[in-house]
């Protein structure tokens, strides 16, 4: 994996099923992977999917399939895996002249009606003005976030969906919204059927509650063209890397040049096979 801040440094990870306890997929469209799920299952991998699904149109998420098609994709993903292993991400929440607090509450309600039988948890986050996109978006005010939380939480509760925030400072627990973790220990233990030794990931933001994991993705490899994306430097760069992708290469972005410093980031399995006397 290339280091996004220093391309002369690479990380290497052994992806043997004997070592990988669980894979957390992030996606806006998992359909291209559906024909690989049986193969992953046969190889012994455990996994769950975080599916980012919002109501924004082409002005924000330029190259995604139509939302009705993506909702059908979410439903099929849940049917192929399970409701527990299908996590809905409603993020980032953008509040401006086009997308008001009321708009988000209304759109969330419509999506809940269609998705609540196919997921048990939804993760929320508010847009961050990262470098490179800061001119396009502003961080919502606390009052705006409270109004979103109050409105969305009632809808989620009525549909049996638990709500969590992702790396947010704001406290929304009074609305039943807990601080969440995308790399979530309890969910991973449920998926793999084992307890795990878990430490909080010290390399993430202070507000992040995720446990330690290794990210094997790469910047500038997603072609969806979302205007809020911090992992895309330019669409032209993405198109060049996607066109040059080689499924037999050791990197998503191709082959090392040969002069990089490569660090082995493989870690041992964190499973605890000892049976607990008490939960």
CORURDA-V684528 format. One record per backbone hydrogen bond with DSSP energy under -0.5 kcal/mol. CO is the residue of the C=O (numbers start at 1). NH is the residue of the N-H. If there is no record, write none. Layout:
# CORURDA-V684528
co: <CO CO>
nh: <NH NH>
This chain:
# CORURDA-V684528
co: <1 2 3 6 6 8 9 10 12 12 13 16 16 19 23 23 25 27 29 30 30 31 33 33 34 36 37 38 39 40 40 41 46 48 49 49 50 50 51 51 57 57 60 60 61 66 67 68 69 70 71 72 73 74 75 76 77 83 83 85 85 86 87 88 88 89 89 90 92 93 94 98 99 100 101 102 103 104 105 106 107 108 109 110 111 111 112 115 115 120 121 122 123 124 125 128 130 130 133 133 141 142 143 144 145 146 147 148 149 150 151 152 153 154 155 156 156 157 162 163 164 165 165 170 172 172 173 176 176 178 180 180 182 183 183 184 185 186 187 188 189 189 195 196 199 200 201 205 210 214 218 221 224 225 226 231 234 235 236 237 238 239 240 242 246 251 254 260 261 261 263 263 270 271 272>
nh: <11 4 6 3 9 261 3 263 265 266 15 19 20 21 25 48 50 52 32 33 34 34 36 37 37 40 41 42 43 44 45 44 23 25 51 87 27 52 53 89 60 61 62 227 64 70 71 72 73 74 75 76 77 78 79 80 81 86 120 49 87 88 51 90 123 53 91 125 94 127 96 100 96 104 105 106 107 108 109 110 111 112 113 114 114 115 116 118 119 162 88 164 90 166 93 130 133 134 136 137 145 146 147 148 149 150 151 152 153 154 155 156 157 158 159 159 161 160 122 178 124 167 180 172 175 177 176 163 178 165 167 209 184 185 211 188 189 190 191 192 193 194 272 198 212 202 204 208 201 216 221 223 63 62 229 220 238 239 240 241 242 243 244 245 249 254 251 262 10 263 12 265 197 273 195>
